[in-house]
Structures are given as structure tokens and as C-alpha cells.
Amino acid sequence: MSIVITWLGHATVVVDIDGVRLVSDPLLRRHNGPLRRRGEQPDRAAWAGARAVLLSHLHHDHAEVSSLRLLGDVPVLTAVDNARWVTGKGLRGHGLQDEWVRVDDDCDVRVRLLPAVHHSRPMPHRPNAANGHLVRGPSGVVWIAGDTELYAGMETVPHLAGAAVDAAVVPVGGWGPRLSPGHLGPHEAAVACRRVGASLAVPVHWGTLHVPGARELPRGWMGAGGPDFAAAVTREAPDCEVAVLSLGGSVVVPRRGRRADR
């Protein structure tokens, strides 16, 4: 029994928890529409065999239909409005409300939605519902924040989880050097980790996507999010460990003791 988190770039993480594989906001192709990917396309072996998708919202850098189809006939766990849209694309949308759902009948891994405040860039052709996810299994609890800003009530995440948060997956940047409202920067993400009392944090939503020709303008912006977040956690949430992963890198989330990066 264990939890392993693997970062495949941008907001895509693979959570292997107690023998169950989940994939959040999958971007599995070489590029994402007009956005260019830094680094290689994710290795199929890293995400193959997923039992469910955790979809936070329908912005194109999180909900790419072709990537969702690569995962096969698995449930896409998301807000009700988003699930209807997903189903309309020929996929298996599963709308959640304020309840825990078991990923499959033969496992004890459960998922529920959490609030997210992400109202920037509304899309008239896609629903604008946004959410985070809680994942709970015998080995512990993972909070995947989704795109959000800080919001009142974030401190209740452990209460909603029914246990302490063993790992937080938090966005710390974007696909450009400036963040629009509804996002966490490195400092705000560190504050979020303090509020939820996370033992371990993995920064995502940084260092991967960029518009053509802007990878190094201004110089160094793509590589700053993770290290800046680690420094902010030292100040804001000193009891929280940080795993700044390389693309394709993994971290084992222990229930106690030291972590082990892979």
C-alpha cells in the first residue's frame, strides 16, 4: 500500500494510490493546440492503465479531448455541468456533487470534489464549472487543488477529507509569465499548503507550456515556479516538505518518516 505521484507536465499528474491509478487533467500529446510543450511527450507507460480521470475544469490547457480519448473507456470525474459536456464528446463523464464515490467496486479508493475559484477567461462554448479533488485510500489523502485562487474555507479541506492531508498538488504558475485572476502563484500556493496542513506538496502548472516564441521572454520565467514555491513554503509552511519534480519525475508519499523521490 502506497501513494506515488508522478508529474507529466502542466497540471497532469498520475496518482498511484493503493493499486489504483488516477490521472488528473491529462495533456498527453506533444503540444496543446497553439501552446508548445517544453520537454518530451509523456511516456505512455506513465499513464497507461488509469482507472479514472480527475478533471478540474474545461479550459483547453486542462481538458483536451484527444488526450482524454487516449485513456480509453474510463470515468471522467468532474462537476456535473462538465460531465455533460464530456459525455457529449463520446466519453464517460461522471458528474459529482458533495459526495465521495468509490473509483471501482473492487478497491477502497474514493474521490470527491472540492471548491475552486477560477472564473477568469469564461468560455461560451464550454461550461465554466471549476473544482479540485480529494483522493482518499488506506495509505492516505491527496488534495489536487485544480486551478483556483485562495478562498475562504480552504482550512476545512482536512475536515472534508476525514483525515490529515498527506500530499497537496498545487498550481504555482501558468503558460506565461503573468497570471490572470483565479490562479495561485508560488506565494499563494504556499499559503494554501499552510491552510490545509499538507505534509508534502508537489508544485504543478509551471515549466511546461508556452506560447510560440515566448519560452525565454523574459529570461528564466519558465523555470522559476517550482523553486520559488519551495522558497515560499520555507517561509509560509515550514512543516510542509516540497517535492519539486522534473517532467516525468515521481515522489513516494509516506504516511510517516522521510519521503523518497524517484
Secondary structure, 3 states (H helix, E strand, C coil): CCEEEEEEECCEEEEEECCEEEEECCCCCCCECCEEECCCCCCHHHHCCCCEEECCCCCCCCCCHHHHHHCCCCEEEEEHHHHHHHHHCCCEEEEECCCCEECCCCCCCEEEEEECCCCCCCCCCCCCCCEEEEEEECCEEEEECCCCCCCCCHHHHHHHHCCCCCEEEEECCCCCCCCCCCCCCHHHHHHHHHHHCCCEEEEECCCCEECCCCCCCCCCHHHCHHHHHHHHHHHHCCCCEECCCCCCCEEEECCCCCCEEC
